Amino acid sequence: MNTPTAPVRVAIYARVSTTDQTCETQLRELRDYASRRGWVIAQEYVDTGWSGAKAARPELLRLLADAEQHYFDTVIVWKIDRFGRTVLQLLQNVNRLKAWGISFIATTQGIDTSDDNPMATFILHVMAAFAELERSMIQERVKVGMLTAQRKGIVCGRRKAVYDRDRARALQRAGSSVREIGRALGVGKSTVARLLAA
């Protein structure tokens, strides 16, 4: 008599760089991907307003901590640049997952580390290098654009968010979440998180 196998438990990871963007498209496609395979979504981790170059993203750190406890079998992302924009950071985290027996899948790019496929590993390395190159080229174009604008007398950069630090800390002491504090002050979660960590 065959023993039924337990369904694959997956963790979904999504990220956008700014608080005015949304992860809904990524999440919808990743949920559909898991559903089509009959996988169980163990947890969703969403970093909003965090650059992929930053290693210490709150939800990514929580995902890695849960991965070490083996709360799921596989991590799925929409594209590898959602997980990390530097080759070193991306490969370190994928290797950590692998060491804990957890596979990594980038659903739109055909990358799947669940089997020891040298070609999949090679493609992961190449695409990680392209993601880092793309990020560097974008940074370079932004710098050139800002210099050109400044020479024309145009003030560049985001308007600084104005918020009440004392009120933020008081709300935190009263038990408000980062999201609730952000709503109360009219700023994004990442701004609140940076403020409270300072």
GISUL-V462426 format. One record per residue. N is the residue number from 1. SS is DSSP state (H for helix, E for strand, C for the rest). OMEGA is omega in whole degrees, -180 to 180 (* if undefined). NEAR is the number of other C-alpha atoms within 8 Angstrom. Layout:
# GISUL-V462426
N:SS:OMEGA:NEAR
N:SS:OMEGA:NEAR
This chain:
# GISUL-V462426
1:C:-178:2
2:C:176:3
3:C:-180:4
4:C:-180:4
5:C:180:4
6:C:179:4
7:C:178:7
8:C:176:10
9:E:-177:12
10:E:171:15
11:E:176:15
12:E:175:14
13:E:177:13
14:E:-178:15
15:E:167:13
16:E:-172:14
17:C:-176:10
18:C:-177:9
19:C:178:11
20:C:174:5
21:C:179:9
22:C:179:8
23:C:-171:11
24:H:179:6
25:H:178:7
26:H:-176:10
27:H:-179:10
28:H:-178:8
29:H:179:9
30:H:176:13
31:H:178:10
32:H:180:8
33:H:180:9
34:H:-178:12
35:H:-180:9
36:H:-179:7
37:C:-180:6
38:C:-180:8
39:C:178:11
40:E:178:10
41:E:-178:11
42:E:-176:9
43:E:173:7
44:E:-179:9
45:E:-174:12
46:E:175:9
47:E:179:12
48:E:179:14
49:C:-180:14
50:C:177:12
51:C:177:8
52:C:179:13
53:C:-179:8
54:C:-179:8
55:C:-174:7
56:C:175:6
57:C:-172:9
58:H:-176:7
59:H:175:9
60:H:179:11
61:H:178:9
62:H:177:9
63:H:-178:10
64:H:178:10
65:H:179:8
66:H:178:10
67:H:180:12
68:H:177:9
69:C:180:6
70:C:177:9
71:C:179:9
72:C:-176:13
73:C:-172:12
74:E:172:12
75:E:176:13
76:E:177:13
77:E:-179:16
78:C:177:12
79:C:-177:10
80:H:-179:13
81:H:172:9
82:H:-177:13
83:H:179:12
84:C:-179:13
85:C:173:15
86:C:-178:12
87:H:-176:12
88:H:-177:6
89:H:-179:11
90:H:-176:13
91:H:177:9
92:H:-178:8
93:H:177:9
94:H:178:9
95:H:176:8
96:H:178:8
97:H:-179:14
98:H:180:11
99:H:179:7
100:C:178:9
101:C:-178:7
102:C:-179:14
103:E:-178:12
104:E:-180:15
105:E:170:13
106:E:-165:13
107:C:-176:12
108:C:-175:6
109:C:177:6
110:C:179:7
111:E:-178:11
112:E:-179:10
113:C:-175:12
114:C:173:8
115:C:-178:5
116:C:-178:5
117:C:-178:7
118:H:-179:6
119:H:179:6
120:H:178:10
121:H:179:9
122:H:-180:8
123:H:178:9
124:H:180:9
125:H:-178:10
126:H:-178:8
127:H:176:9
128:H:179:14
129:H:178:10
130:H:180:8
131:H:179:13
132:H:178:11
133:H:180:8
134:H:180:8
135:H:180:9
136:H:-180:8
137:H:178:8
138:H:179:8
139:H:-179:8
140:H:179:8
141:H:179:8
142:H:180:8
143:H:-180:8
144:H:179:8
145:H:180:8
146:H:178:9
147:H:179:8
148:H:-180:8
149:H:-179:11
150:H:178:10
151:H:178:7
152:C:178:6
153:C:180:6
154:C:178:7
155:C:-176:6
156:C:175:7
157:C:179:4
158:C:172:4
159:C:-179:4
160:C:178:4
161:C:178:5
162:C:-180:4
163:C:-177:7
164:C:-177:7
165:H:-179:7
166:H:180:6
167:H:179:7
168:H:-179:12
169:H:178:9
170:H:178:8
171:H:178:10
172:H:179:11
173:H:-180:7
174:C:176:6
175:C:179:6
176:C:177:9
177:C:178:7
178:H:180:10
179:H:-180:8
180:H:178:8
181:H:179:14
182:H:179:13
183:H:-178:9
184:H:-177:6
185:H:-180:9
186:C:177:7
187:C:-178:10
188:C:180:11
189:H:-177:13
190:H:177:10
191:H:179:9
192:H:-179:13
193:H:179:9
194:H:179:8
195:H:-177:8
196:H:179:8
197:H:-176:5
198:C:*:4
